[in-house]
Amino acid sequence: METKRFEQLQETVYYQQLQNGLDVYVLPKEAFNKTFATFTTKYGAIDNHFKLFGKDEWLKVPDGVAHFLEHKMFEQPDGVDVFQTFSTQGAMANAFTSFTATSYLFSSTANVDENLTTLVDFVQEPAFTDENVEKEKGIIGQEIRMYDDNPDWRLYFGLIENMYQNHPVKIDIAGTVESISDITKEHLYECYKTFYHPSNMVLFIVGPVDPKATIELVERNQEGREFTNQQTIDRQYPEEPKTVVHKERSLAMSVQTSKCLVGYKERSVHRQGMAMLRHELSVQLLLELLFGKGTATYQGLTDEGLIDDSFSHDYTEEYEFAFSSFGGNTDDPDRLALRLREIVEEAKSRKIDEQALERVRKKQIGSFLKALNSPEFIATQFTRYRFNQMDLFSVLPTLEELTLTELEDVLNEHFDDDCFTQFKVVAK
């Protein structure tokens, strides 16, 4: 068992890579009442084109398989309801699929060993049949239609569709009603065998637990299971233009207030490790400098009647793609999009105010330290950082190190006007 100490935050992470390749991390938090655990595979919605283990040919599966697989994992061979098992053991369980990962999780204040065993067991015991796959298509189809009627969801994916021409990030995580109709039991098993190998997964536990005993529990559990030696998974993604596909589009829906979201597609991707961390934190700082609630620009947009409390900003970066997005409800989406674009261009034409930067830096540090009080935040973010060769507990020192020059370079590189796009949801 290895340990990694982060003196600045007074945290120690315990780590063990098991013989089958599974990475197990434990962060003991004696002051916490709740234990939170995630069992995550580096397999998400964009991973629809890959080589099967031990074969040379490429396989292209229907969109939505990763999310479909997440749903079916809760159906056990003996018909046991996994949610009921967790409930009787005093735990809350859930799962989610993102563009790049699928995670299964539980939180509990008691019976941690039993719940941890249940978590690992059910994720490693798939049970797919032709009948239950067909049944699930109707359930997921209803979920897709529900999101199709959600204006905020359509706004978000509308913006992404504006940005990406070929990359599967532009496709809804759940797929489409048409694409899931083509999913078979064989697709699920092929994807499971490829991406749910322990060497492609991370188990993370945070809470008032004993690291040595917890890791030994997982080791004993895994000793009785046989896995072939997995090699690097070959994934294929289409070539993607650096600029956006559409500068502007709109969608009419039944909404009382129109919505506008604008953003910038990142031209330079394929970062990992510290390069990604510094870039990601830089863009986040810049967005807060430009549009944070304490800024003059935010107040000005409010005074103009262009935004309300729904206004927000975000930056998403993974190895294959990255983009910023900001906007919200507005009575004048065209005017808001114009003003947001003008604010960015004005910022690029002048020096960053050092005092404003320090205020924003302190705010971001405070927000990060506050988030570390949440076991859910720690577990989900630690794993996401780990998959990108970053370290969650390097966020604080990196935020402190970012320079004015570095931020000005990122401001001019990321907020490229050729990569600007806007999407509106307007009332019918």
N, C-alpha and C positions, 0 to 999 in steps of 0.2 A: 504494500500500500504506500502510495506517494502522498506527500503533503505539499501544498503551495500556500505560503503565508503572504497576506497583503497587509503590511504594517499600517499603512495610512488609514485603512478602514477597520483594522483589528479583526480581520476575518481569516479563517483557515479552511481551505477546501481540501478534502481527502479524495484521492483518486486511485482507481484500480482498473486496469484493462484485463478482462478475463481471458481465458485460453481461447474461447470462441470468437474473440475480437470485440465483445461488448465493452463499452466505456461506461464505468459507473462512477458518479461523482456524489459526494455527500458534503453538505454544508451544515454543520451543527449550529443551531440557534437556541441556546438554553432559555432565552427570555420569551421565545415564541410558545404559544399554547398549541398551535396547529402545525401539523406536518403536511407538506405538499410535495407530491412526487409526479414527475413526468417521464414517460417512456416514449421516445421520439425517434422516428426514422427520417433520414434525409431523403425524403421522397414527397414531392408535392404535385400540384396541378400542372406545372410546366413539363414534368417528366413523362412525356407520352411517346418518346421515340428513343429506343435503347436496344442493347444487345442482351439477349437472354444469357444467363450464366452457362458457360461452357460451350456456347455456340457462336458462330461467326456472323450469322445474318442479323440484320436489323429488324426490330419489331415495332410497328406503329400501332398504338392502341387508341380506342375512342377517347375523346375528351371527357373528363370527369371520372376516370377510373380511380384515381387516388382518393377522391372524396367518397365514391361509391364503396370502395374497399374499407374505408374508415367506418361507414355505417354497418357493413356486414361483419366486422370483427366482433361486435357485441353479441352475435348469435353463435352460441357454443354448440359443440357436437352433441352433447347430452340434452340440449334444449333449455339449459339453465339460463335464467335472466341475469346477466352480469350486474346490471344496475341494482337488482334486488339483492344480490350477494353483497355488494358494497354497502347498501342501505342497512342490512341486518348487522353489518360489522361497524356501523356508525360512521360511514364515509359518504362523501358526495363524489361522484365520478362524472367525467365528461371526456370529450375529444374534439379536436378541430383539425382541419386541413387548410394549409396556406398554399401559396404559390410554390414553395420549396420544401415543405415539411409536413408530416402528419404526426400529431401528438395525442397520446392517451394519458389521462391524469386522474388523480384523486386527491382529496384533502380530508383529513380526519384529526380528531383530538385523542383517539383511542384506537387500540387494535392495529397499530401501524404495521407490525410484521405480517399480520394476516392480510391486510389490505395491499401491502406491497407484493406479497406472493400472488394474490388474486390479479393484480395489475399485470405482472410479468406472465402469469399463466395464460390469461385469456388472449393477450396479444400474440402469444406464441402457439396458439391452438386454433387455427382457422377452420371454419366449417362452411363451405360453399356448396350449394346444390342448385340444380337448374330451377327448381321450384322457388327457393327463397330469393334467388337473384331476380327472377321475373316479378315476384311480389314487391321487391325493393324498388323496382323501376317506377312503380306507381307512387310510392312514398316520396322518392327523390324528385320525381316529376312535379309533384305538388309543391315541394320546397322551391324548385326552380321558378315555377309560376308565381309563387309568393314574392320572391325577390324581383321578378320582372315587374311587379306592381309597386315596388319600393322606389320612390323617386331619388332618394339619396344613393341607393345602390346603383341605379341606372346612371346617375350623374358621375359617380366614381368610375364605373367601367366605361362610360362614354368617353371620359377623358383619356383613359388608357387606350381605348380603341383609336382615338385620334392620334396617339403617339406611335403605336406599333403596327407595322404592316404585316409582318410574318411571324413574329415571336408568339408562342402560345400564352404569354402573360396577358395577351389581349382577350383571352377566352375566359368566361366565367369559371370560377374554381369548381363549381358543381357540374360544369358542362352544359349541354343544352338538352331539351327533351328529345331531340333527334339523336344526338350522340349517345346518350345513355341507353337508348333503345337497342343499340348494337352491342352493348356490353354482355359478355358471357361469363359463365363460371370459369372457363379456361383463361380468360383475360385476367380475372382476379387472382387465380393461382399463379399465373406467370409473373404478374407484378409482385405478388407476395413473396415468391421465392427469390426474386431478384433484389427487392428493396428492403425486405424485412429480415434480412440476415443480421445477426447481432453486430457484425463488424460495420454495419451502416447505421447503427443506432446508438443512442445515448440514454442512459437512465440517470436521472438527477433527483436527489432527495434533499429537502431543506426542512429543518425543524428541530425540535428538542430530541434528537436521536443520537445514539452512540455510533460513530462512524465505523469502527472496527466490526462491531456486531452486525451492523446493517449490511456491510459489504460481504461479510461471511455468509449471511443469510442468502444473498443473491448468488454467491458462488455455489452454495449447496444446491440451490434451485437449478442452476445451469449445468451442473455436473451430470445430471441425469438426462440431458438432452443431446441429441446428435445433430451437428451441422457440418455441411461440407465446408472446406476452406474457401472462403469467398475472396475473390480478387476485386480489383478496382472496377466499378460499374461504368461501362461506356454509355454515355448519354449524348444524344445529338439534338442540336437546335438549329433552326434555319438562320441564314444570314439576314441581318437586319440593317436597314439604312440608318444612318446617324441622325437624320432629321425626321420631323414628324410627318405623318401621312396626311392629316387634315389640320388646317389652321383653326378651323371653327366649324362646329356643328351644333344642332339643337334638337330637342325632343319635346313634343307636346304631350303632357300628361295631366291628369286630374289633380292639380295642386292649387292651393289658395295663393301661395307666394312663389314666384319664380326662384330658380337657383342657378348659380353660376360657379363653375370651378375652372381655374386656369392652372397651368403647370408648365414645367420644362423637362423635356426628355434628356437624360444624361447621355452625352456623346461618347464618353470614355468609360467603359465598363471593364469587367474582369479584374477588379481589385480584390485582394484578400488581405487578411492580417492587419497589421498596423496601418497600411496604406488606406484600406477601406475605413477603418475606425476614424482616422484623422479626417478623411474626406466627408464621411457621414456626419460627424460632429460639427465640422465646419459649415456644411449646408444648413444644419439645424440651428446653429448660432446665427447664421445670416438671415434665416427666415424669421427668427425671433427679433433680430435687429430691425428688419424691414416691417414686420406686421404684428409684433407682439402687442398685447393689450395695453402695455404701458408706453407705447410709442406715440409720437405726434401724428404719424401716418394713420394709425388705427383710429385715433381720436378724430382726425380729419375726415376719414371715410365715414365715421359714425355721424359727424356733424352734417355731412353732405346727404345723409339719409340713404347711403348705399349699402351699409352692412348693419347687422344686429349681432346678438350674442352667439348666433350659430356660426359666425366666421371662425375659421380655423386654418392652420397650416400643417403640412406634414411632409416628410421626406422618406422615401422607401428605397433601400439599396440592397441588392443581392448580387451574386457573382455575374449573373446573366443580364441584369437590367437594373435601372435606377431612374427615379423621377421625383420631382417635387410637385406638390399640389396645394392650392390654397383658394379659399372662397367660402360661399355659404348662401343663405337666403338673401334675396335682394329684389327690390321693386324695379330695378333698372339694370338687368344683367349686362347689356351692351356697354353701358357707361361704367359699370364696375370693372369689367374686363379691361377696358381702355385705361382706367385709372391705375389698376394693378400693374399693368404693363409699363405705364409711365413711371410709376414709383421705382420699379426695378431699374429702368434705364437711367433715371436720375441718380440712383445710388451708384451705378457703375461709373458715372461721370465725375464723382468726387471721392475724396478720401473718407475712409471709415472713421467716425468719431471714436477716439480711444476711450473716453469716459463712458460713452454709451455701450461700447463693447464690454468694458469691465462690469457694468451693471447687468448686462445680459449674461455674461459668463457666470457671475455669482448666482443669478436666478436659475440658470441651468444646473449648476452644481447643487443648489438647494433642492431643486425638483428631483434630481437623481438620488440624493441622500434620503429624501422622503420616500421615494419609490422602493428603496432597500428595506423599508419596514413591511413590505408586502411579499410574502413567500411566493405568491403567484407570479409576481413580476420577476423575482429572482430566478425561479425555475425556468420560466418560458424564455426569458431573455438570455440567461446563461447558455442554454442549449443553442439558441439561434446564433449567438456570438461564437460558440464553439464550432459550429458547422462552417463558419466563415473564417476560421483560424484567428479569431479575435478572443479577447478576454473581457468579460463584463466588468471585472474589478480594475481594469485599466482605463475605464471611462473617466474617472475623476482626475488622475494625473494627466491624461491626455487633454482634457478640457482646460486644465491649468496651463498646459504647454503651448497651445495653439497661438500662433503669432498673428499680428495685424497683417503682415505681408502675405502670409499663407491664406488668410481669409479673403484678402483682396484678389488674390490669384483665383481662388475658387469662385468668387463672385462673378468675375469676368468669364470664366470657363463654363460654369454650370448654367448660368442665366444667359445663354446664347439665344438671341432673338429668332434664329432659324429653328430653334427647338421649342419655341413657345406655341402653346395651343390653348383653346378654350372650348368648353362644352356647357350648354345651357339646357335646363329643364324649364319649360315655360307652360303656362296654363293653356288648356285647350280652348 
